[in-house]
Amino acid sequence: MNYLSVRGQSAPVGFREALVAGLAPDGGLYVPRFIPKLRRDILENLPDKSLHDLGREIAQLFIDDIPNDDLNRIVQEAWNFSIPLKQLDDRIWLLELFHGPTLAFKDIGARFMAHVLSHYLRRESRQLSIMVATSGDTGSAVAHGFFNVPNINVYVLYPSGKISRLQEQQMTTLGGNIHAVEVEGTFDDCQKLVKQSLSDARLRKRKFLTTANSINLGRLIPQTAYYAWAVAQYQRMVGRKEPLTFVVPSGNLGNLTAAIYARGMGIPILRFVAATNINDGFPNYLRTGVNASRTSIQTLSNAMDVGDPSNFARILAFYKHDWPKMRSEIEGVSITDDRTLAEMKLTYEKTKYVLDPHTAVGVEAARDAIKNGARDGMFIVAATAHPAKFPDTVLKSIGRNVEIPQQLLQAMQKPKRSTRIPASIDQLTDILMR
Ligand SMILES: *Cc1c(COP(=O)(O)O)cnc(C)c1O
């Protein structure tokens, strides 16, 4: 498989090069030349497949230069936790993606990427610096995924004061090869700094740099596996093969892009609901055909506070800029904080299930889609984070606390270590050159 830049000004590359480069030399995101189809015998026998079977089969289609045995080991080691599908009510199911070490779905892509990179780097002497901008959960997932991986330094850029203390503790307390950079600005500023440093020729000459944001294919591709796995579990549990609608709580649109790719690979998916908070640029685009990037607004579902989603370019490329086709397959729904809180309360009262605010945006969006006359069939909401990561919001909505898992308690007690900088490339360069 070859990978092309969405801007079309860079030469095609293999997976390894796309992974290490992060961004193509022309500044565009890499996309696969085409979306490969899963083999018929796999698609027809989904209920017999495990998460690791599906992960390996999918990885094989996208990665030519790693032997199958190694890919098998990589998915087993990266995904050493479960991703269960649970029924919430008569139309809505939850795919719990938050059982990894940092309790959010980003562990799944970040850990896969870390294991693949360490496979590629095992005979190298160079040090690779990985840059990552985070609006909350990416930073900790990447930091934990790469912690103590030889030959790798991670720089996590996060917006000062705009993430929860728990989230901050999770990425500033590891130390070692993990460097936390607290940026005086927004998430979009952090993202811009990462893009700037990656396209800075002078810096790249001296440093072996890449990114592990959701713009990196190494995180995006493995995320397709859990959509296949959700369908496999559904078919096994229900004994039917009807196509399902996936509801994806969205910020940078990486998770949604992975769902779209999974469908392209032949996984039976009917439609998508892109659920956002009031940072509603993508739902707006679906409605109007006009894309306007804007400054992000802070909400309770802060990992989705994105004004200018990076994977939008990939979705446009997938649909070849065909807006009518895109909106016939994807419904955009934007949910306010008030509705998020109300949904958390409602779900808890009806089922005793505690939703985190991001997943609540998805569940509330699913209810909208159902109300808007959505055809029959089941809605599977990507449950993107564990509620314990958002104790204040949980307390406010349901009037009680959820138990804090052990890994969070430990992070809370360690001292924070980070370097605070203004949103300027010069200051960042100083840190990288240390
Ligand atoms: C990152 C994140 C999202 C948004 O995912 P994208 O791939 O950026 O659209 C949603 N929920 C949680 C909990 C996240 O951490």
The ligand as an SDF file (V2000), in Angstrom:
LIG
                    3D

 15 15  0  0  0  0  0  0  0  0999 V2000
  -10.0460   12.7370   21.3530 C   0  0  0  0  0  0  0  0  0  0  0  0
  -11.3610   12.4540   21.9150 C   0  0  0  0  0  0  0  0  0  0  0  0
  -12.5300   12.5940   21.1510 C   0  0  0  0  0  0  0  0  0  0  0  0
  -12.4910   13.1260   19.7310 C   0  0  0  0  0  0  0  0  0  0  0  0
  -11.8970   12.2320   18.8320 O   0  0  0  0  0  0  0  0  0  0  0  0
  -11.3870   12.7130   17.4000 P   0  0  0  0  0  0  0  0  0  0  0  0
  -10.7910   11.5260   16.7660 O   0  0  0  0  0  0  0  0  0  0  0  0
  -10.4130   13.8210   17.6330 O   0  0  0  0  0  0  0  0  0  0  0  0
  -12.5930   13.2220   16.6670 O   0  0  0  0  0  0  0  0  0  0  0  0
  -13.7240   12.2490   21.7260 C   0  0  0  0  0  0  0  0  0  0  0  0
  -13.7890   11.7960   23.0030 N   0  0  0  0  0  0  0  0  0  0  0  0
  -12.7000   11.6640   23.7670 C   0  0  0  0  0  0  0  0  0  0  0  0
  -12.8460   11.1890   25.1640 C   0  0  0  0  0  0  0  0  0  0  0  0
  -11.4480   11.9680   23.2520 C   0  0  0  0  0  0  0  0  0  0  0  0
  -10.3750   11.8380   24.0260 O   0  0  0  0  0  0  0  0  0  0  0  0
  1  2  1  0
  2  3  1  0
  2 14  2  0
  3  4  1  0
  3 10  2  0
  4  5  1  0
  5  6  1  0
  6  7  2  0
  6  8  1  0
  6  9  1  0
 10 11  1  0
 11 12  2  0
 12 13  1  0
 12 14  1  0
 14 15  1  0
M  END
$$$$
